[in-house]
Amino acid sequence: MKPFCFGTAIKLFALLICLCHSAVVTAYEGTPFSGTPIPVPGTVEAENFDLGGPEVACHWGNSSPGGTNYRSDITKSFVGVCGDNDPSTFNLGWTSSGDWTNYSINALYDGNYDIQILCSSGSDNGKFDLKIDGEIVCRTQSVPSSGWDTYVSVVVHNVPVKQGARLFTWYTYGGMNVDKFIFVRTGDYTAGGIDGEFNYKYPITQTYDHNPLFVGLPSQMSNTKFTGTLYTADPSAHVWNVNGEDVLYLYPSHDIEPTQGCDRMDRYHVFSTKDMKTWTDHGEILNADDVKAQLGIGTRGFMWAPDCNYNPIDHLYYFFFPHKIQSKSEGDPEDIWRIFVAASADPASNFKVKGVIDGIPSTIDPCVFLDNDGQPYIYTSGQGGIWAGRLLKSDWTKLDGQMTKQTGLVDVHEAPFAFKKDGLYYLTFSNNKSTDLGGNELVYAISNSPLGPWTYKGVYMHSHGEDTAHGSIVNFKGMWYQFYHTANYSGAGALRSVCFDPVTFAADGSIEIVHNWGSQKAGCVRDASLSGTLKIEAEDFNEGGSHTAWYKRPGTADFSLGNMQETQIDVRTSAGRTYLANMKRKEWARYSFNVTENGRYSIICHMRQNNRTDSKFRVGVDGSWVKANEIAVASGSNTWGDTEVKNVELTAGEHFLSWRSMVGDIDLDYVLITKSVNTIPGVVEAEDFDEGSYSFKRGDLGNAKSYRSDKGVALSSADGVVHISNTNSGDWINYTVNSPGGKFRVNSYVASPSSGQFRIDFDNGQQPSGVMSAPTGDWQAYKAYAVDNVDLPAGVHVMTFRVVTDLNVDRFEFIKTGESTGIAELTSQDQTDNVYFDLKGVRVLSPAHGVYIHKGKKVIYK
């Protein structure tokens, strides 16, 4: 075939664009960067996107990405073109979700093409797709987390491209750099089909012998014809007797890939099982287009947690779901949710939308409970609580009376689910525990009435390591099960997967903690105490298998039916050392252990990071992260070393520790648990104050009270920072530190809008700082205020932080600036009766047996 002539390319480009089927391409006003479309097969340099400016040739969400001045048509502050003065090293960086660039290309031949993308990511959330003439031509691709400066090849195979001028678009979902796109013709043009198109028929049946469920099933991806993994969340489980046999049906929501938060959730599948192992996906029963077609209302996306129940009067299954009828994302003045109802004679198909339930406030997460007397009740969440009311027995699309806000509940977020056991009514829901501390927990309350008042009973399922929690409890064939979701499989909080575990009840009816972390490895003795050091070898993780005791994420993003893409945890031995190898983003292991006495402990992780210097991890106890932020690995690249996490509060009894890689590639050798001591130089977090050693007027306040059991000081979490909040004049707080000896600069990181003031002193009033003013402009705008020449001889000292006027406190930084003053100099300057030093020069508050220096002379205390 004769190649397309470069000389006529630019002249015919506009004409060919106008003949394209895509409205996006038809309206395109950009022009080629070099004056003519880039020929393919060949290389398209990422930085050579078209001319035309923002929102024509490109879009960049980062308002100040930095970079070079390579592009004279685009300001340095708009698009992140990075590299040195050699054009061959330029690339696109500083990306965020929604960024895109357009390239005018000229396909010299009809054909199927492989498109090789040279790209990098340091955060493991780099994802992108590609378009030709406005149409997506591949599944969403993931970029391996090899580091920002290590470029790897990601190949999209068999993209059919017609000869001529085309518009090529790269669209990212964040967290990647891109260097170039290499087009290679691999064969003749194949019309009508691209690898990975969605073309499945239902029902589809699969077997799952462990969590998570349904990840071997297909899902059509958002706004494309491609197939991805089926992600499910918010599971509502019910048991129906069908043809004389009990069958468990599951009604979850459906997370859609690629995500835009939870906005794109717009369809529902139904699943069933007879044995809790073999599951049938009955396919899609309803989507947003169906609602619009049947009722004429509704928006795109926003179909969240549903529920279903059976009406024995009319023998219909009623499916309840929240859906927006107005959305700010579509230009409406406000978001308005309604609870919709659909009905069918079949529990898994043929649902027809009947309408919305009038009288329910703009809320989400409907749950419908049918009492023994045939009375249905509906529960929703939002607007500051959980709402409940009766439905008409004769018409489940209407309320019987008004919805009322339920009383007796504590810290409600969302996700109500009601059930009854032994005459007692249970209401489960999620609390507001923040992602910074492990994410929502599942909690519950009980009542003698389905409409309360309720008695709050507390947590029964720990955080899962992501933000949301939503579940249901059901009895099936004599066993109680807790259904819930996690994001382990995807590693993305908005791509969740349904799981289940057994749930048990105590003799008094209380729900016992759902035990989903496995059991201690046989033969391991793990007792942690303040008087010793517990060593846990990394390879001695709990028994229980994948998802329970440990988790390794799938190695590929490509979906194939029936493939759960399991990855085994990697235990290696080298040079006499056995360790967990190559733990990458959101891969984890759990370890059960016993604490013999209450106290504040240090957790020391012996690790190395592989060919990286930016690796981070988290440590959790019983589902809660011990620090609000990800923790940087202290040792350098390819070097074994310790990273200490101080001041972890542990109570006596059984616990489980979670170690999770968050950024990079980490090998874990062992974990030590020992008594915590604030050592300086270094940082002392404000929230790690001495137990019971403070005076604080409003310790009842703060949104991060779960950070520690001593709740006499107000702690809050904002922007990933746990800090002391709600201070008042006269409050004081003590911090014990162990000094190697020396003079220090002490930086206090505090924040206040205008008038915050404080002072510090040491060892019961010594070395007072004087009053320091801290007008930082905002409650979360932390700045360092320094006190210099603090002399702390070797040994233990107590710093007292004193509030003069209201402020927030984040941390204290001790920087050594010199050596401690000698004994002679100290005693010659300070001749007071109550100042004593031991023979090492350490000041003591109350002399015991031994020899001391007092007023420059030796004094013996017997």
ChimeraX attribute file (.defattr): number of C-alpha atoms within 10 A of each C-alpha:
attribute: neighborCount
match mode: 1-to-1
recipient: residues
	/A:1	6
	/A:2	6
	/A:3	10
	/A:4	16
	/A:5	12
	/A:6	14
	/A:7	9
	/A:8	10
	/A:9	20
	/A:10	18
	/A:11	11
	/A:12	12
	/A:13	21
	/A:14	18
	/A:15	12
	/A:16	15
	/A:17	21
	/A:18	14
	/A:19	10
	/A:20	15
	/A:21	12
	/A:22	14
	/A:23	12
	/A:24	12
	/A:25	21
	/A:26	17
	/A:27	12
	/A:28	17
	/A:29	13
	/A:30	19
	/A:31	22
	/A:32	21
	/A:33	19
	/A:34	12
	/A:35	12
	/A:36	19
	/A:37	23
	/A:38	23
	/A:39	21
	/A:40	19
	/A:41	20
	/A:42	17
	/A:43	16
	/A:44	21
	/A:45	21
	/A:46	22
	/A:47	24
	/A:48	22
	/A:49	25
	/A:50	23
	/A:51	22
	/A:52	18
	/A:53	17
	/A:54	14
	/A:55	12
	/A:56	16
	/A:57	22
	/A:58	23
	/A:59	17
	/A:60	21
	/A:61	16
	/A:62	16
	/A:63	11
	/A:64	14
	/A:65	18
	/A:66	17
	/A:67	21
	/A:68	19
	/A:69	17
	/A:70	18
	/A:71	15
	/A:72	8
	/A:73	11
	/A:74	17
	/A:75	17
	/A:76	18
	/A:77	16
	/A:78	19
	/A:79	29
	/A:80	26
	/A:81	27
	/A:82	23
	/A:83	17
	/A:84	11
	/A:85	11
	/A:86	7
	/A:87	12
	/A:88	10
	/A:89	12
	/A:90	23
	/A:91	22
	/A:92	22
	/A:93	24
	/A:94	21
	/A:95	22
	/A:96	16
	/A:97	20
	/A:98	14
	/A:99	19
	/A:100	23
	/A:101	23
	/A:102	28
	/A:103	27
	/A:104	29
	/A:105	24
	/A:106	26
	/A:107	23
	/A:108	22
	/A:109	20
	/A:110	17
	/A:111	22
	/A:112	22
	/A:113	22
	/A:114	20
	/A:115	22
	/A:116	18
	/A:117	22
	/A:118	21
	/A:119	26
	/A:120	26
	/A:121	26
	/A:122	22
	/A:123	21
	/A:124	23
	/A:125	20
	/A:126	23
	/A:127	19
	/A:128	23
	/A:129	19
	/A:130	21
	/A:131	16
	/A:132	22
	/A:133	22
	/A:134	19
	/A:135	18
	/A:136	19
	/A:137	24
	/A:138	23
	/A:139	25
	/A:140	24
	/A:141	20
	/A:142	20
	/A:143	27
	/A:144	23
	/A:145	23
	/A:146	22
	/A:147	23
	/A:148	17
	/A:149	12
	/A:150	16
	/A:151	19
	/A:152	19
	/A:153	16
	/A:154	17
	/A:155	15
	/A:156	20
	/A:157	18
	/A:158	23
	/A:159	24
	/A:160	23
	/A:161	22
	/A:162	18
	/A:163	16
	/A:164	22
	/A:165	25
	/A:166	24
	/A:167	23
	/A:168	21
	/A:169	22
	/A:170	20
	/A:171	20
	/A:172	24
	/A:173	22
	/A:174	20
	/A:175	22
	/A:176	28
	/A:177	28
	/A:178	24
	/A:179	22
	/A:180	20
	/A:181	21
	/A:182	18
	/A:183	22
	/A:184	18
	/A:185	23
	/A:186	15
	/A:187	13
	/A:188	14
	/A:189	18
	/A:190	15
	/A:191	11
	/A:192	6
	/A:193	10
	/A:194	18
	/A:195	14
	/A:196	17
	/A:197	17
	/A:198	16
	/A:199	11
	/A:200	14
	/A:201	8
	/A:202	10
	/A:203	12
	/A:204	16
	/A:205	16
	/A:206	15
	/A:207	15
	/A:208	15
	/A:209	9
	/A:210	16
	/A:211	20
	/A:212	25
	/A:213	23
	/A:214	24
	/A:215	25
	/A:216	21
	/A:217	23
	/A:218	23
	/A:219	25
	/A:220	19
	/A:221	21
	/A:222	20
	/A:223	12
	/A:224	16
	/A:225	19
	/A:226	22
	/A:227	26
	/A:228	27
	/A:229	25
	/A:230	23
	/A:231	28
	/A:232	29
	/A:233	28
	/A:234	29
	/A:235	27
	/A:236	25
	/A:237	25
	/A:238	20
	/A:239	20
	/A:240	15
	/A:241	9
	/A:242	11
	/A:243	7
	/A:244	7
	/A:245	10
	/A:246	15
	/A:247	19
	/A:248	22
	/A:249	22
	/A:250	26
	/A:251	24
	/A:252	28
	/A:253	27
	/A:254	28
	/A:255	32
	/A:256	28
	/A:257	24
	/A:258	21
	/A:259	18
	/A:260	15
	/A:261	14
	/A:262	18
	/A:263	16
	/A:264	20
	/A:265	26
	/A:266	22
	/A:267	21
	/A:268	22
	/A:269	21
	/A:270	20
	/A:271	22
	/A:272	22
	/A:273	18
	/A:274	16
	/A:275	12
	/A:276	15
	/A:277	13
	/A:278	13
	/A:279	21
	/A:280	20
	/A:281	20
	/A:282	18
	/A:283	19
	/A:284	18
	/A:285	16
	/A:286	21
	/A:287	16
	/A:288	21
	/A:289	17
	/A:290	15
	/A:291	20
	/A:292	15
	/A:293	11
	/A:294	13
	/A:295	13
	/A:296	11
	/A:297	15
	/A:298	23
	/A:299	19
	/A:300	20
	/A:301	20
	/A:302	20
	/A:303	29
	/A:304	25
	/A:305	26
	/A:306	27
	/A:307	26
	/A:308	25
	/A:309	22
	/A:310	23
	/A:311	19
	/A:312	11
	/A:313	10
	/A:314	11
	/A:315	11
	/A:316	17
	/A:317	20
	/A:318	25
	/A:319	26
	/A:320	26
	/A:321	23
	/A:322	23
	/A:323	31
	/A:324	24
	/A:325	19
	/A:326	19
	/A:327	19
	/A:328	11
	/A:329	12
	/A:330	11
	/A:331	9
	/A:332	11
	/A:333	10
	/A:334	12
	/A:335	14
	/A:336	16
	/A:337	20
	/A:338	22
	/A:339	25
	/A:340	23
	/A:341	23
	/A:342	22
	/A:343	23
	/A:344	17
	/A:345	14
	/A:346	14
	/A:347	25
	/A:348	21
	/A:349	17
	/A:350	14
	/A:351	19
	/A:352	17
	/A:353	21
	/A:354	16
	/A:355	17
	/A:356	19
	/A:357	17
	/A:358	13
	/A:359	15
	/A:360	22
	/A:361	18
	/A:362	17
	/A:363	23
	/A:364	27
	/A:365	25
	/A:366	28
	/A:367	26
	/A:368	27
	/A:369	23
	/A:370	21
	/A:371	13
	/A:372	9
	/A:373	6
	/A:374	12
	/A:375	14
	/A:376	22
	/A:377	23
	/A:378	25
	/A:379	28
	/A:380	27
	/A:381	23
	/A:382	17
	/A:383	14
	/A:384	12
	/A:385	19
	/A:386	26
	/A:387	23
	/A:388	23
	/A:389	23
	/A:390	23
	/A:391	23
	/A:392	15
	/A:393	19
	/A:394	12
	/A:395	12
	/A:396	21
	/A:397	21
	/A:398	18
	/A:399	20
	/A:400	17
	/A:401	11
	/A:402	14
	/A:403	21
	/A:404	16
	/A:405	19
	/A:406	16
	/A:407	15
	/A:408	12
	/A:409	24
	/A:410	19
	/A:411	14
	/A:412	18
	/A:413	22
	/A:414	27
	/A:415	28
	/A:416	29
	/A:417	25
	/A:418	22
	/A:419	20
	/A:420	20
	/A:421	10
	/A:422	6
	/A:423	10
	/A:424	13
	/A:425	19
	/A:426	24
	/A:427	25
	/A:428	26
	/A:429	27
	/A:430	26
	/A:431	25
	/A:432	19
	/A:433	24
	/A:434	21
	/A:435	19
	/A:436	23
	/A:437	25
	/A:438	25
	/A:439	23
	/A:440	27
	/A:441	26
	/A:442	30
	/A:443	25
	/A:444	25
	/A:445	23
	/A:446	24
	/A:447	18
	/A:448	14
	/A:449	13
	/A:450	25
	/A:451	21
	/A:452	19
	/A:453	15
	/A:454	21
	/A:455	17
	/A:456	17
	/A:457	15
	/A:458	17
	/A:459	20
	/A:460	18
	/A:461	25
	/A:462	21
	/A:463	27
	/A:464	23
	/A:465	26
	/A:466	22
	/A:467	20
	/A:468	29
	/A:469	28
	/A:470	26
	/A:471	26
	/A:472	25
	/A:473	24
	/A:474	20
	/A:475	17
	/A:476	18
	/A:477	12
	/A:478	7
	/A:479	10
	/A:480	15
	/A:481	18
	/A:482	20
	/A:483	22
	/A:484	27
	/A:485	26
	/A:486	29
	/A:487	23
	/A:488	24
	/A:489	24
	/A:490	18
	/A:491	19
	/A:492	15
	/A:493	17
	/A:494	26
	/A:495	25
	/A:496	28
	/A:497	27
	/A:498	24
	/A:499	20
	/A:500	21
	/A:501	17
	/A:502	15
	/A:503	21
	/A:504	17
	/A:505	13
	/A:506	8
	/A:507	7
	/A:508	6
	/A:509	13
	/A:510	16
	/A:511	20
	/A:512	13
	/A:513	15
	/A:514	19
	/A:515	15
	/A:516	17
	/A:517	23
	/A:518	20
	/A:519	18
	/A:520	20
	/A:521	17
	/A:522	9
	/A:523	7
	/A:524	14
	/A:525	14
	/A:526	18
	/A:527	18
	/A:528	23
	/A:529	20
	/A:530	18
	/A:531	9
	/A:532	11
	/A:533	16
	/A:534	19
	/A:535	18
	/A:536	20
	/A:537	18
	/A:538	23
	/A:539	20
	/A:540	20
	/A:541	24
	/A:542	23
	/A:543	18
	/A:544	17
	/A:545	16
	/A:546	19
	/A:547	23
	/A:548	21
	/A:549	22
	/A:550	23
	/A:551	22
	/A:552	22
	/A:553	21
	/A:554	16
	/A:555	10
	/A:556	11
	/A:557	15
	/A:558	16
	/A:559	21
	/A:560	15
	/A:561	15
	/A:562	15
	/A:563	12
	/A:564	18
	/A:565	17
	/A:566	13
	/A:567	12
	/A:568	13
	/A:569	20
	/A:570	13
	/A:571	16
	/A:572	14
	/A:573	10
	/A:574	7
	/A:575	5
	/A:576	6
	/A:577	9
	/A:578	16
	/A:579	21
	/A:580	23
	/A:581	22
	/A:582	21
	/A:583	26
	/A:584	23
	/A:585	23
	/A:586	23
	/A:587	23
	/A:588	27
	/A:589	25
	/A:590	29
	/A:591	27
	/A:592	26
	/A:593	21
	/A:594	18
	/A:595	19
	/A:596	16
	/A:597	15
	/A:598	13
	/A:599	17
	/A:600	21
	/A:601	22
	/A:602	21
	/A:603	25
	/A:604	19
	/A:605	25
	/A:606	22
	/A:607	26
	/A:608	27
	/A:609	27
	/A:610	20
	/A:611	17
	/A:612	20
	/A:613	18
	/A:614	18
	/A:615	28
	/A:616	21
	/A:617	24
	/A:618	24
	/A:619	23
	/A:620	20
	/A:621	20
	/A:622	19
	/A:623	22
	/A:624	27
	/A:625	25
	/A:626	23
	/A:627	22
	/A:628	21
	/A:629	17
	/A:630	19
	/A:631	18
	/A:632	15
	/A:633	24
	/A:634	21
	/A:635	17
	/A:636	17
	/A:637	16
	/A:638	15
	/A:639	13
	/A:640	17
	/A:641	18
	/A:642	19
	/A:643	18
	/A:644	18
	/A:645	18
	/A:646	23
	/A:647	24
	/A:648	24
	/A:649	18
	/A:650	22
	/A:651	15
	/A:652	13
	/A:653	13
	/A:654	14
	/A:655	15
	/A:656	19
	/A:657	22
	/A:658	22
	/A:659	23
	/A:660	25
	/A:661	24
	/A:662	23
	/A:663	28
	/A:664	26
	/A:665	25
	/A:666	28
	/A:667	23
	/A:668	24
	/A:669	23
	/A:670	20
	/A:671	22
	/A:672	18
	/A:673	25
	/A:674	21
	/A:675	18
	/A:676	18
	/A:677	15
	/A:678	20
	/A:679	17
	/A:680	19
	/A:681	20
	/A:682	13
	/A:683	16
	/A:684	22
	/A:685	21
	/A:686	22
	/A:687	22
	/A:688	21
	/A:689	22
	/A:690	16
	/A:691	16
	/A:692	12
	/A:693	14
	/A:694	18
	/A:695	15
	/A:696	19
	/A:697	17
	/A:698	15
	/A:699	18
	/A:700	14
	/A:701	17
	/A:702	18
	/A:703	18
	/A:704	22
	/A:705	19
	/A:706	14
	/A:707	22
	/A:708	19
	/A:709	11
	/A:710	14
	/A:711	17
	/A:712	19
	/A:713	27
	/A:714	22
	/A:715	27
	/A:716	21
	/A:717	19
	/A:718	14
	/A:719	9
	/A:720	15
	/A:721	15
	/A:722	24
	/A:723	24
	/A:724	25
	/A:725	25
	/A:726	20
	/A:727	25
	/A:728	17
	/A:729	16
	/A:730	14
	/A:731	19
	/A:732	21
	/A:733	22
	/A:734	24
	/A:735	22
	/A:736	20
	/A:737	20
	/A:738	17
	/A:739	21
	/A:740	16
	/A:741	21
	/A:742	20
	/A:743	20
	/A:744	24
	/A:745	19
	/A:746	22
	/A:747	18
	/A:748	26
	/A:749	20
	/A:750	28
	/A:751	26
	/A:752	23
	/A:753	16
	/A:754	15
	/A:755	15
	/A:756	23
	/A:757	20
	/A:758	24
	/A:759	18
	/A:760	23
	/A:761	19
	/A:762	20
	/A:763	18
	/A:764	13
	/A:765	12
	/A:766	13
	/A:767	16
	/A:768	16
	/A:769	16
	/A:770	11
	/A:771	13
	/A:772	16
	/A:773	18
	/A:774	25
	/A:775	19
	/A:776	19
	/A:777	13
	/A:778	13
	/A:779	18
	/A:780	19
	/A:781	14
	/A:782	20
	/A:783	17
	/A:784	17
	/A:785	18
	/A:786	17
	/A:787	20
	/A:788	16
	/A:789	17
	/A:790	23
	/A:791	20
	/A:792	27
	/A:793	23
	/A:794	16
	/A:795	16
	/A:796	19
	/A:797	19
	/A:798	19
	/A:799	20
	/A:800	23
	/A:801	22
	/A:802	22
	/A:803	24
	/A:804	20
	/A:805	17
	/A:806	22
	/A:807	28
	/A:808	27
	/A:809	27
	/A:810	22
	/A:811	21
	/A:812	21
	/A:813	20
	/A:814	23
	/A:815	18
	/A:816	23
	/A:817	15
	/A:818	14
	/A:819	15
	/A:820	21
	/A:821	16
	/A:822	12
	/A:823	19
	/A:824	14
	/A:825	10
	/A:826	17
	/A:827	20
	/A:828	11
	/A:829	11
	/A:830	15
	/A:831	13
	/A:832	10
	/A:833	8
	/A:834	12
	/A:835	17
	/A:836	26
	/A:837	24
	/A:838	17
	/A:839	13
	/A:840	13
	/A:841	21
	/A:842	21
	/A:843	23
	/A:844	17
	/A:845	12
	/A:846	9
	/A:847	18
	/A:848	11
	/A:849	8
	/A:850	11
	/A:851	16
	/A:852	23
	/A:853	21
	/A:854	20
	/A:855	20
	/A:856	18
	/A:857	11
	/A:858	14
	/A:859	16
	/A:860	13
	/A:861	10
	/A:862	8
